[in-house]
Amino acid sequence: MWKFLCKIHALLILIIVALPAEVSSANLTEKEVLKAMRRATDFMVNTVSTHGGYVWTYNADLTRQWGEAPARSTQIWCQGGTPLMGMLFLDVFEATGDEYYLQCAEKAANALIYGQHPLGGWHYFVDFDINGLEQWYKDVFSNFKWGMEEYRHYYGNCTFDDESTTGPTHFLLKLYMETLNPSYRLPLLKALDFILMSQYPNGGWPQRYPLRHEFVHDGLADYTSYYTFNDGVITNNIDLLVEAYELLGNDEYMKAAKRGMDFIIISQGPEDQAAWGDQHGVDLKPAWGRTHEHAGYMPRYTMA
């Protein structure tokens, strides 16, 4: 639902912020709406974007920007920003038939493909100045003490957290089905293969892959290899695999989705606590993750 609301919100912004002050939104003509969308899109693509990609938030003079955390000017974010903007452009293209919006979507896709991990997934962001990233972690991300531990250490691997991998994959799937452009088929299949290879034999998924265990902090173990429900890791992977099966017809996607559902069943708590947690350990019981994620059952992941 939040993705749908974000896209609607972004579409309204494309229309409203680009309207002349004297134009009332209650009396808009189709021509005025299309013109406003084009003006806003031109601004986002030609002024705001970095190599066709986006973060979450920019200040008024574009001198500072943020994803979930402060972002460098050389970064785009795979978590939210770039895939959502790409999907928005595709929605506008489908609504208007204007090829310009498809080109804008393709720019976002190309930026994501540039930053795709060799195995097929994505990190939270793509940085076009990789040489400066280590120092950025030391100067900025290392300052997060509690609640944002995922930004205190750079693993160099991929994450499913907050759809950082499933978001770009879903966008590429939609773009490929819209265009059937073979340029997008290979990175799409590579991303879907990554989801298959990172699945545990019992059907669960870790937060990050390839598996790493070195970031022990605040007296807690490195939680990134645990079976992860937090921020939709397992459920988003299942949903995406089912959609990919329906559109591409690969039986392996449905088999993996069913294994994911099997994991959900075997990881459910006992009868008096028949729920799920943020993440589960090898014993299938809820495990402690970040400092604010206790080893317990969570209503929001049980509801999902």
N, C-alpha and C positions, 0 to 999 in steps of 0.2 A: 504494500500500500504506500509506503513512504516514497518508493521510486516513482509511482504514479503521481503522487502529490508534488514531488520535486519537478517532474516534467511539466505538469500543468502550471506550476508556479513559474518555471522558466519561460514557458510559452507566453504567459500573461505579461511577464516582464518584457519579452521581446516586442510585444505589441504596445504596452502602455508607456514605457520609458521613452520610446522613440516617437511618440505622438507630439505634435506641436502643442504648446500650452493652451492655445485657444480652442483646440478640438475637444469636444465633449465625448467621452466614451459611450454615452447613451445614444449618440446619433452617428455612429461610425458607419461609413460606407465600406463595401468590400475593397474598393481601391485604396482607401485610407489605411485599412488594416494591413493589406499587402505591402503598402509603402512603408508602414511603420516596422513591420517584421523585417523587411529588407534593410532598412537603416540600422536596426539593432543588430542584425546578423553581420552586416558589414563591419560594425564597430567591434563586435566580439571576435570575428575572424581576423580582421586586418590590424586591429590595435591591441586587443587584450590577449589573444592566444599566443602561445609559445610553440612554434613549429606545428601549429594546428591543434594543440592540446590545451587543457585548462586545469586550473586548481579549483578551489571552492570559492574563495572570497578574495577581493582586491579592494584596497583603499581607493579613495576618489582620484588621486593622481597616479595610480598604478605603480607607486614606488614600493609598496609592500603587498605581500600576498600570503595566503594561508591555505593549507589543506586542513586535515584534522589537527595539524600542528603547523608552526611557521614553515613556510616554503621558500626555497631559493628562487630567484628569478629565472633560473635555468631549468626549473622543474615543471612537469605536468603531473597530475595525479590520476592514477588508475582507479583509486578508491573514490568513486562518485563523479568527480569533475568531468574528465574527458569522455568516458562512456556515456554519461547522461546527456552531455551536450551533443554527442554524436547521434544518440537515439532521438533527441529532440529535432535535429536537422532532418533525420529520416522521416519523422512524423510530419514535418512541414512539407517535405518533398512529396510524400504520399498524398497530403491534403491539397497541394497546389499544382503538382506536376512540374514545378520549376526545377530544372536541372541544377541550378545554382546551389540549392540546398543539398542536393546529393553530393556535389563537389565539396561542400563544407563538411559533410559527414565523412567523406573519403579522406580529407585532410586529418580529421581526428583519428580515423582508423590507421592511417599511415604513421602517425605519431606513436600510437600504441604498439604497432608492429615493430617499430624501431626499438622500442624498449622491452620487447618480449624476451623473457629468459630463454636461453638455449634449449631448455627442456619443455618450454611451452607456456609457463605461467607468468605471473607478474608480481612485482613488489608493490608497495603502496603507491609508489611514484616512479616516474622515469626522470632521470637527471641527464641533461644533455652536456653537462660538464662533470663527468664522472671523477675526474682528478681532484675536484674540490669537495667531494662528498664526505670523505673521511674527516676532514677538518670541520665540516658543518656539523657532523655528529658530535664531535668533541666540544664545539663551541655552543651549540644550541640544544640538540636533542638530549645530551647528557644531563641537562638541567631538570628534566622531568623526574621527579622523585617517586610519586605515588600515583597510580591510576593510569599512567601512560607509559608503562615499562616497555611496551612494544617498540617505542621509538628511541630507547636508550642504547640499543645495540644493533649494529648493522650486520646481518647474517650473510647477505648476498644471495639469499634464496627467494622463493616465492611465497606468497601468503594468500589464503582464502578469506582472511579476515575482512569483514565489511565489503564483500564482493570485489576485492581487489583483483582477483583472477576471474571469477564468474561474470563480473560486470563487463570487462572487455570481451570475454568469450561470447556472451549473449549479444553484445553489439555487433561483433563480427558475424555471428550467425544470421542476425537480421539483415545486415548489409549484404552478405553473400546471397541470401535468398532473394533479396530485392534486385540484385544486379547480375548474379551468376558469373561474376568476374573471377576468373581463376586466380587472380592476384590475392584474393582474400580467402580462397579455399585452403591453401596450404597452412597459413598461420591459424586458421580456424581449426582444422583437423589436428594440428600440433597442440593447440590449447585443449581440445577435447581429449587427446591422448594423454596429456599431462594429468587431467582429472582421473583418468583410468589408472595410470601408473602410480599415482599418489594414494590410491585407496588401499586401506589395509585389507588383508584377506578376509577378515570378519565383516567387512562392509563399511567400517567407519573411515573418517578422514582426519588427518592432523590439521592443526592451524596452518603450519608451514611445511614446505617440502622443497628440496630434499631435507631429510630430518637432520636437525642439529640439536646439540644439548649443552652448549658451552656457556650460556648466559644464566648463571646461577646468581640470584640477587635477593637482597632483603630477607635472607634466611629461607628462601623458597627455591624449589627446583626449577629448572627450565621446563616450562609447561607447553612449549610449542609443538611437541610431538604427541601430546595427549589427543584422545578422541574428542573432537571439538564441536559442540553445538553453539557456542558463543557467536553472536552476530551472524547466525544463519549458515555456518560453514557446511554442515552436513545436509540440511534441508535445501539450501540453495543449489548445492551440487546435484542432488536428486532431481529437483525441478528442472534444472538445465539439461541434464541427461535425458529426461523424458521428452523434453521439447526437441532436443537434437535427434533423438530416435524418430520422432514423428515427422521431422522435416527431412532428415538425411537417410533414414532407413537402416542404420547400422545396429544390428542386434546387440552388439557389445555394450552400447549405451544403455539399453533397457536392462540387460543383465546386471550391469553395475548399479543402476538405480534400484533394482530389486534387492541387491546385496545391501545397499544403503538402508532400505526399509527393514531388512532383516536385522541390521545392527540396531536400529531404533528400538526394535522389539526386545532384543537380548540385553540392551543397556537400560531398560526401564527398571526403576527401583522396585522393591518388594511391595506386596499388596498394601501395606499400611503407609507406604511412601512411593506410590506408583507414578513417579515423575522423572525428570531429567535435570541435569545440572549444566553449568557453563562448559565444563570439560570433564571427561571421565578418564581414569587411569587404566592401566593394563588389567586391573581386577574388575573393570567396568563400573566401579563406584565413582561418584563425584570426587574430583580432585581439586586441590587448591591451584588457582592460576595466578593472576596478578594479585597485588596486595589487597585489593578490594573484592576479589572473587573467591569467597570461602568455599570450602568443600561441602557443598550442600545442594539441595534441589531448588530449581528456579521456576517460578510460575510462568515467566514469559517464554522460556524454551519448552516447557511442558505444553503451553497453549499452542505454540507454533507447530 
